Amino acid sequence: MDDVRLVLANIKYRAEYLDFIEECREDIIETGFDCVIPVSDENTFEADINRLTDRHKGRELPENWVPASTYWLIKDNSKIMGVIIIRHRLNDQLRFRGGHIAYYIRPSERKKSYATRMLSMALEQCRELGLKQVLITCKKENEYSAKTIKNNGGELFSEGHDNGQIIQRYWIQLGSLLLSV
């Protein structure tokens, strides 16, 4: 199995992140993930990382945002395979859509279990934040995301409608459960 680990978004991986964005830019914008994953370029990278650091520390949050930590899944200490955002708490909007966690795998690396492994590692970070359960949402049509959530202990709690889409809401109970990576 590949050597992968989660690291907080930081300037050390500038070249790797810009490479990630080069591959993913259109897909990130098309899927709406540009609201949580900065589509950086050479000129904005450092400011984007500073903003992510502020959000991690709960500083200078946009209205209706909560503190959140952005992690990168790094393979072999050189390639960013995906991004996962852990929101430290929920607000009313996130309780319906968004949840505690949002994640994204670069298109060339999908269907290789990276999302399942990344989510498992992120759940350990959630435990360290003191969370006892985690809410994750996905569009009903996104079967791969639903499978990733279920593979990490997610149980479908409810479905709701948002802008003509069905949103599934899954809870993962953390407790002292040890998840395999």
C-alpha positions, 0 to 999 in steps of 0.5 A: 500500500502507498505511503500516505499521510495527512498534513495540515495545509502549509507553504512547504508543499507549494509546488505540489499544491499548485500541481494538484490545482492545475489538474483539478481546477476545472473539476473543483469549480464545476463541483462547487468545491472552490468554496472550500478548496482555494484555487490558488496560483503563484500569486495567491498561494501564500495568502490562501494558506494564511487564510486556511491557517486563520480558519484552523485557529478560528480567526477572521472567519467569514460570516456563518463559517466555523473554525475548520482545518484543511489537510492534504493527503500526501503520497510518498511525501511528494504528491497531493492526492486529496484535500479534506476539510474538518469543521470543528463544529456545526452551525444550522447550515452545516447540519443540513448540508456540508457537515463536519467534513468535506473531501476531494480526491484528484480526478486521476487518483479516484477509485483507488481507496484514497478517499476511504483512507483519507476519511479514516485518518481525518476521523482520528483528527476529529477524535483529537478535537473531542468530537463524539460523532461526525456528520457527513453529507453527500449528494444521493447521486454520488455513490462513491462518496456514500460508499466512502462514508459507509466504509468508515462506519457512516449510517444514513440518518436522513435525506433532504432536498436542496436546489433540486438535489437530494442530500444524504446525511450520514452520522459516524459515531466515533467514541473509542472506535479504532478505524483502520487506515 
